[in-house]
Amino acid sequence: MGDLQILDIMYQTFQLAVRLTMPFLLTSMVVGVIIAIFQAATQINEQTLTFVPKFLSILAIMGFLGSTILAMLQDFVRQMFGLIGGG
């Protein structure tokens, strides 16, 4: 296995990690900003108020994108096992 192939695998791994985590990170960020604006407007300074909406939004994203995420991971693992088995 050459250096270019290893770098390509690392690039694919990083790209997959970004594609898998970006919906969760963006959703959590958007919900956090909305809750922060709500807390600033109402002057409610409860630290635990942000946890439940973020958690529920992440669960909703997992419900919508769970099968897609699983399919992407399965394709990547099959590709890696093919590289291992093929040389």
N, C-alpha and C positions, 0 to 999 in steps of 0.2 A: 504494500500500500504506500503510495507516494505522498509527498507533502501536500501537493495540490488536492488530492482526494481527501486527505484529512482536513484541510482547510475548508473544503466544500461541505463536508459532513458537519463541521463546527458551525458554518454559516447557516446550513439548513436547520440545525438544532436551535440556534439563536432565533432564527426567523419563526420557527414553530412555537417557541416559547413566547415570543411577542404576540403572535396571532392567537394563542390560547389565553393569554392573560389580559390582553388589551380590553376586551368587553367588560371584564370584571373591574379592572382598574378605572376605566372611564365611567362606568356606572357608579362605582363607589365615590369617585370624585364629584360627579354631578350631584348626586344625592347629598353628599357632604356640604357642597356649596349652597344648595337650596336650604338645608337645615341650618347652616350658619347664618344665612340671610334672615331666615325666620327667627332664629334666636336673637339676632341683633335688632330686629324690628320689634320683637315683643319683650326684650330684655330678660328672657328666660335663659339662665346660665347653667343648665343641667348638662353634665358631661355625658350621662348615659342616654340622653335623648337621641344622639346620632347613631347609636349602635343598632337599635332595632330596625329603623328604616334602611340602613345600609345592608344589614343582614338579610332582610326580606327582599331587597332589590337584587342582591347577589343570588339568592335562592331562585328568584324569578328568571334571571339570566341563565342560571344553571339548568332550569327546567326547559327553557326555550332552546338553548344551544348545546345541551348535554350530548345529544346524539351526534351532532356535528363535530364536537370536540373529540368524542370517542372515535369517530371515523378518521379524523386527522391523525390521532395518536396511533391507531391501528395501521394506517398506511405507512407512517414513519417507521414503526417497529418492523413491519414487513420488509420495508426497504433496507433497514439496517441488518436484519437477519439475512436478507438476500446478499448483502455485501460480505457478511461474515462467512456465509456458506459458499459463496462464489469465489472467494479469494480476496 
